[in-house]
Amino acid sequence: MKKEDKFEIAYAMSLITRIGITVSVITVSSIGLGYWADERFGTLPVFVIIGAVLAFAFSMYAVYRLVLPIAKEKNEVISADKTLDL
């Protein structure tokens, strides 16, 4: 295995780890805050559901922000590799 391939694998694994940790932290904190608000105001399912929906939205945005630079980089490489047949 080439050194470049090992770097690609390590980079992909670190990205997957960052995505997992980011989604986990957002989900636990949003639902936790929702549960705390429900306990405080006595409306048990309402704020937990709102927290879950917000967690999903924020998680998708965070994943988008993490993956966007890689997608742009790959698109530039693909564009540079294309040749025009006239």
Secondary structure, 3 states (H helix, E strand, C coil): CCHHHHHHHHHHHHHHHHHHHHHHHHHHHHHHHHHHHHHHHCCHHHHHHHHHHHHHHHHHHHHHHHHHHHHHHHHHHHHHHCCCCC
